[in-house]
Amino acid sequence: LQCFTMKFLVVFALFLATACASPALVQRQRFMPVLADTAEGRITNGQAASVGQFPYQVGLSLKLSALSSAWCGGSLIGTNWVLTAAHCTDGVQSVTVYLGATVRTSAELQYTVSSSNIIIHSGWNSNTLKNDISLIKIPSVSYTTRVQAVKLPSISSSYSTYVGETAIASGWGKISDSATSVTNQLQYADVPIVANSVCVKTYGSSSVPSTVICISTTGGISTCNGDSGGPLVLKSTGVQIGLTSYGASAGCAKGYPAVFTRVTSYLDWISTNTGISY
């Protein structure tokens, strides 16, 4: 590898936790080999969402213990179901679900459910972050202009890789590497989907299976801590094709690609557990 130096960097699952003893939000960390040399880039350059712009966006406040909680994103995929990342729901005691919010906790609907309402993929591996997907069952909701389910891809014998297409990522995650907390205003950004080989160069082939989607963060646009589990939808159709999984702990501003769980790899699993399919 003439152009790269082998480095070990912490890969962060884009998840923020807070303890009552400290107001600062801290990240839950994962260790993975990063093969690429250091890269420079600007920080996440998202835009503020308007009310009702992303009616499928869900906010999740996750109770980890009596003294700590965490924040993640998710998507409403049916009247009773929220889709999110396994690394968000793994080990939580309960979760408060915010629906129809643009300002983070000013929701049109709000429910708190116990861990018994959470389904984590049986193949979830917290070390490799493989199968980073989970479901949360909530009381049935009535759709409004601010609360709507997102469409999922249709079950098919073959699927697009989506390489070269533009997608929209959204969430309340950190808007800069220096930020110590998630933002209160929902943000979104257009992001280009690139081949998984781009992520392989950064994280290694064992960390980038075919069940993930890779996006380029060139130009400083990327997801960041606190966006975990949030939706990645095709700009052209509004269909959800991914959910935020991980990036490099070197920082959201460093230009490393970001990784999303590939929804088409889990459509059968989603259908089996929820009855939802297209």
N, C-alpha and C positions, 0 to 999 in steps of 0.2 A: 504494500500500500504506500506508494510513493507520495501521494498527495494528502495523506491523512496520518495523524498520530493517534495511537490507541489511548483512549481516556475512559475513566469510569466516572460518570456523573449520575447523580440521583435523578431518576425520572419521576416526576410528580404526577400522581393521579389528581386531576384538577378539582380538588376537594378541600374545603376549609373547615377547620374545627376550632372551637373556642372553649376555653375553660373559664369557670366563674372566677378563678383566682387571678386571671389576667384578661384584660379587654382585648389584647392583641389576638388576631386570628392566625393560627399556625396551620401548616399543611401536613397531611399524612403523606409519608414518603415511600417510594419504592426504589430499589437499586437495580439498575440495568446497565449493560455496557453501551457506551455511545462511541461510535467509530469515527465520526466526523470531527475535523478540527474545529476550533472555535469560529463562530460566524457572528457578524455584527448585523444589527437590524434595529428598526424603530419599534416602539411599543405598540400594543394593540390599539388600533384606530377605529373603534366602533362608532356607531351613531345611536342616539337616543331613540327608542321606539315610541311610537304614538299609542294612545289608548286603543285597544282592540286590534292592533296591527298583527299580533301573534297570539290569537285566542287559545291556541293549543299549549302555550308555554306554561309550565308549572314550576313553582318554587317549593323547595323541600327543606324544612327545618328538622334535622335528625337528632334525636336524643341518644347520645352515646352512653351517658351515665348520669347520676344525680348531679354531677358537677360540670359536665361538658356536653356540647352540642355541635352540630356542623351544618353547613349549608350546601345544597346541591340544586341542580335543575332537573327537569323532567319534561315529559310531554303527555298530554291527555290523548289516549288512542281510542277511547270508547267511553260510554257513560259511567263505567265502573272501574276503569283501569288507567294507571299511569305507568309509562315506560321510563326507566332510568338506568343508571349504571350499577353494577353489582358492588363496586368498591364504595359506593355511597351508602348502600343499605346493609352491607355486611356488618353484623354485630350490633346493630342499633336496637334500642329498646322500644322506641315508638317514632312516628314521623308525623309532623304537621304539614299538610298539603295546602298550598295557596293557589287558587285558581282565579283567572281573570285579573291578575295584578300587573300593573306597569311599574308603580312604586312597590318595592319588594314585598312588604308585608301588608299592603293595603289592598286586600283581595276582595273580589266579589263573593267568593265562596271559600270556606276554610274548614278543613276536617283534620282531626287527629286520630290516627289508627295505630294499633299495636303491631309488634313484629310478626304476629301470626297472620297479618294481611300481606306480608311480603313474600314473594317467590323469587329466589335467587337461582340462576342457572346452575344445574348440578355439576357442570364442568368448570365453574368459576375457579380460577387459580389466582390467589392474592399475590403470589410471587411473580408470575409471568404476566398477570393481568389478562390472560386469555378468557374468553367467554364473559366479558365484562358487561353483563346485562341482567336486569331484574325488573320485576313487576310489582306494583302496589295496588291492592284492591281497595277502592274507596266507596262510600255510599253513592248511590246513583245520582247523577247530576242532570239538571235540565239545561240544555244549550241556550246561550244568549249571544248577543253580539260580541261579548268579551270572553265567552267560554265556549269553545268548539273543539272537537276532536280533529287531530291531524290525520290525513290519509297515509296509509302505508302502501308499499309497492304491492302489486298483484302477485300472487303465488304463480310461479312459472317454472318451466324446465331449465331455463337459462336466464341469466341476468346481466345487465350492463355493468361494466366496471365503473362507469361515470367519469372516467378520466377525461379531462379537458372541459368538463362542465363546471358551471358556477353554482355554488350552494350558499345558503344563508345559515349562519350559526348565531344563536341568541342566548342570552343569560345575564345574570347579575354578578358575574365574576369580577375579579380585580381588573381595573382599567389601566394599571401600570404596575411594573415590578416593584416600585417603591410603596405602593398602597399596602396598608396593613389590614384592610377589610374589603369585603365585597361592596359593590356599589348599590345604592338604593334605587337607581333608575335602570330599567331594563335596557340593555344594549344589544345591537345586532351588527353583523358585518357580512359582506359578500366575500367568499373565500373560494379559491380555485382548487379543484380536485386534481391530484397528480397520481402517477403510478405508485403502487406500493414499494417499488424498487427505490424510490426516493427516500422513503422512511427506513428501508433496510440499510441504506448507507449510513444512517444516523444511529439507529437502535439495534441493528443486527437482525438477521433473518429469523431467529428464534422468537423474537419479540414482535414480529410483523407477519402474522399468518394471513391467509386469504380472507379471514373473517373480519378484517378491519379495513377502513378507508383512510387514506393519507391526504392531507391538505398542505399546500405550500403557505408559508407565512412571510414570504418575500414582500417587502413593502410595509412590514410592521403590523399586519392585520392577523390576529390570532385569538383563539380562546385562551383563558387564563384561569388561575385558581378560583374555584367557586362556580365555574361553569359546568362542572362534571355532571354527566347524565343528561344534559340539555340537548335539544334537537338540532340536527343538521338536515335541512330540507333543500330539495332542488329549487333553484330560483325560478325555473321555467314552469314547474308544475305544482310546487308546494307539497310534494310528497316527501315524507321523512325517509331518508336513506341512511342516516347515521345518528349516533349519540356520543357526546364528548367523553373520551376515555382518558388519554394521557398526553403529556408533552415532556420536555426536558426541564429539569430543575435549574438549569443554568439561567432560565428566565424566559418569560414570554417575549422579551425584546431581542432575543439573540438570533432569531432567524431559523431556528430548528423547526422542522415540520411537526404538525400535530396529528394525533391518531384518534380515530373514532371507531366505535363498534359498528360493523356493517349490518344494517337491519335485514337485508335480503338473506343473510346467512341464518337468520333466526325466525323467519316467518312461520315455519312449521311449529316451532317451540311456542311462539306467541299464540298461534291459533289453538294449539292443544290446551294451553293454560287459560285462555280467555274466550275462545270461540270467535275471535276477531280475525277475519281474513278478507282479502279483496280479490 
